[in-house]
């Protein structure tokens, strides 16, 4: 058995490490990162992979998707050169094992291949860890921006990032943007604007620009940025927390609701969280309460008591009113906005809306009334009917291409 000091002198290179890795995993990595590795023989393939992986820009990008705890341990290993890890440390290093960045010998010691170690040392010496922290804060801001605004200018991104660094300058922010791997950026830049990738490719951003109100952007606070990153919806808002608890407590109702598979959170398997993400994705686009109900139920009538269904609708309305709207530059569709548009409606318009909704009102209240009470119900619901119709003023076209993908990487804001 070699001594600890001997092991420090016997470090293998990256090709040695890669030949011991699972070939199918490496080929998957190669495909994901668009590496040029055409060789069919494993030995030749390993050499081609090593050539790609030893490029500083590649190492920087691949380390970019690792958590701060993982990077702390990787940096510790760089300093010590060889380490006998605890079980917890071994788990943290597992992502590095699969790509040959860390090797384990027969005695259980772990180390970084010699040639990779040289490149990584220079990278870390040049301030990679500080860049990594700043870049993740910026990615959180980009993610929050694309969810809240769909398309937004550089000046808004600067204001969002000031929560992480109040001394940031436009020039330094631009330099930081230039260093972020394109693969991780949720936005595409066109001129002064950042556009959500999904909305760019679907063309939805054009609808936003056409229909968006000409008002100042409403800037998110630091807590909102963090929660959007962690949950994929404004999960700390009272309205969202209340609705989520309601759906948890009424499984008979929530089990009848359907979340589009595009909103599933990989690995979570929580139906209610999937529903909350879908509801947020629709309400941020201005989808009305009535339409989101139809989406969730797929047009079918919900079973259960009228009291539970009425409470569900009330809570949905509260969530709708507290959701930042893309078409309002991140503002809320609060009562003032509803009143503003209601004032523009004539008595004739109101009568027409009521007439169109007579059947729906009677149907929704059928459990509690007989048809001869219909006129009374219509009179009692006049304001609600008008407000629901006003929803159409800020409603966008139905889109179901939002990925709902959440960056799994912690920033300085994330708490363990």
CORGI-V855780 format. One record per residue. N is the residue number from 1. RES is the residue in one small letter. NEAR is the number of other ideal C-beta (glycine too) atoms within 8 Angstrom. Layout:
BEGIN
n/res/near
N/RES/NEAR
N/RES/NEAR
END
This chain:
BEGIN
n/res/near
1/x/3
2/x/6
3/x/6
4/x/7
5/x/6
6/x/8
7/x/14
8/x/9
9/x/6
10/x/7
11/x/13
12/x/8
13/x/11
14/x/12
15/x/9
16/x/10
17/x/14
18/x/13
19/x/9
20/x/7
21/x/12
22/x/6
23/x/8
24/x/6
25/x/10
26/x/15
27/x/10
28/x/8
29/x/12
30/x/11
31/x/8
32/x/6
33/x/11
34/x/4
35/x/10
36/x/5
37/x/10
38/x/5
39/x/8
40/x/5
41/x/6
42/x/7
43/x/7
44/x/9
45/x/14
46/x/12
47/x/10
48/x/13
49/x/15
50/x/14
51/x/8
52/x/13
53/x/15
54/x/11
55/x/8
56/x/8
57/x/6
58/x/11
59/x/14
60/x/11
61/x/11
62/x/12
63/x/12
64/x/10
65/x/7
66/x/11
67/x/7
68/x/9
69/x/7
70/x/12
71/x/12
72/x/8
73/x/12
74/x/16
75/x/10
76/x/9
77/x/15
78/x/12
79/x/6
80/x/7
81/x/10
82/x/11
83/x/10
84/x/5
85/x/9
86/x/5
87/x/6
88/x/6
89/x/10
90/x/10
91/x/7
92/x/9
93/x/15
94/x/8
95/x/8
96/x/11
97/x/12
98/x/10
99/x/12
100/x/17
101/x/12
102/x/12
103/x/13
104/x/7
105/x/9
106/x/3
107/x/7
108/x/7
109/x/11
110/x/14
111/x/13
112/x/14
113/x/15
114/x/9
115/x/10
116/x/16
117/x/12
118/x/8
119/x/11
120/x/12
121/x/9
122/x/9
123/x/12
124/x/10
125/x/6
126/x/6
127/x/6
128/x/10
129/x/9
130/x/7
131/x/10
132/x/12
133/x/11
134/x/11
135/x/12
136/x/12
137/x/14
138/x/14
139/x/15
140/x/15
141/x/14
142/x/13
143/x/13
144/x/14
145/x/14
146/x/16
147/x/9
148/x/13
149/x/12
150/x/12
151/x/11
152/x/12
153/x/9
154/x/10
155/x/7
156/x/12
157/x/14
158/x/11
159/x/8
160/x/13
161/x/13
162/x/9
163/x/9
164/x/14
165/x/8
166/x/5
167/x/4
168/x/10
169/x/6
170/x/7
171/x/6
172/x/8
173/x/14
174/x/8
175/x/8
176/x/12
177/x/9
178/x/6
179/x/7
180/x/11
181/x/8
182/x/5
183/x/6
184/x/10
185/x/11
186/x/10
187/x/11
188/x/8
189/x/8
190/x/5
191/x/4
192/x/5
193/x/10
194/x/13
195/x/14
196/x/12
197/x/11
198/x/10
199/x/14
200/x/10
201/x/7
202/x/8
203/x/8
204/x/13
205/x/12
206/x/7
207/x/10
208/x/14
209/x/8
210/x/6
211/x/7
212/x/10
213/x/6
214/x/3
215/x/6
216/x/4
217/x/9
218/x/10
219/x/8
220/x/11
221/x/7
222/x/8
223/x/7
224/x/10
225/x/15
226/x/12
227/x/11
228/x/15
229/x/14
230/x/9
231/x/11
232/x/10
233/x/11
234/x/13
235/x/11
236/x/7
237/x/9
238/x/6
239/x/11
240/x/15
241/x/10
242/x/10
243/x/14
244/x/12
245/x/8
246/x/11
247/x/13
248/x/9
249/x/6
250/x/11
251/x/7
252/x/8
253/x/13
254/x/12
255/x/7
256/x/9
257/x/10
258/x/7
259/x/12
260/x/8
261/x/5
262/x/9
263/x/12
264/x/9
265/x/12
266/x/4
267/x/4
268/x/8
269/x/4
270/x/7
271/x/9
272/x/10
273/x/12
274/x/13
275/x/13
276/x/15
277/x/14
278/x/14
279/x/14
280/x/14
281/x/12
282/x/11
283/x/13
284/x/12
285/x/12
286/x/13
287/x/11
288/x/11
289/x/11
290/x/8
291/x/12
292/x/14
293/x/10
294/x/9
295/x/12
296/x/12
297/x/12
298/x/7
299/x/4
300/x/6
301/x/4
302/x/9
303/x/5
304/x/8
305/x/6
306/x/9
307/x/6
308/x/10
309/x/11
310/x/8
311/x/9
312/x/12
313/x/10
314/x/8
315/x/12
316/x/13
317/x/9
318/x/11
319/x/15
320/x/13
321/x/11
322/x/11
323/x/12
324/x/12
325/x/14
326/x/15
327/x/12
328/x/15
329/x/12
330/x/12
331/x/10
332/x/11
333/x/13
334/x/7
335/x/6
336/x/6
337/x/12
338/x/11
339/x/8
340/x/8
341/x/10
342/x/10
343/x/6
344/x/5
345/x/10
346/x/5
347/x/5
348/x/6
349/x/8
350/x/11
351/x/8
352/x/8
353/x/12
354/x/11
355/x/7
356/x/6
357/x/9
358/x/10
359/x/6
360/x/7
361/x/13
362/x/12
363/x/7
364/x/7
365/x/11
366/x/7
367/x/5
368/x/5
369/x/9
370/x/4
371/x/6
372/x/4
373/x/9
374/x/11
375/x/6
376/x/7
377/x/12
378/x/11
379/x/7
380/x/6
381/x/9
382/x/10
383/x/6
384/x/7
385/x/12
386/x/12
387/x/10
388/x/10
389/x/8
390/x/11
391/x/15
392/x/7
393/x/6
394/x/11
395/x/10
396/x/14
397/x/5
398/x/6
399/x/9
400/x/6
401/x/9
402/x/9
403/x/6
404/x/12
405/x/4
406/x/10
407/x/10
408/x/3
409/x/9
410/x/6
411/x/13
412/x/8
413/x/11
414/x/9
415/x/3
416/x/2
END
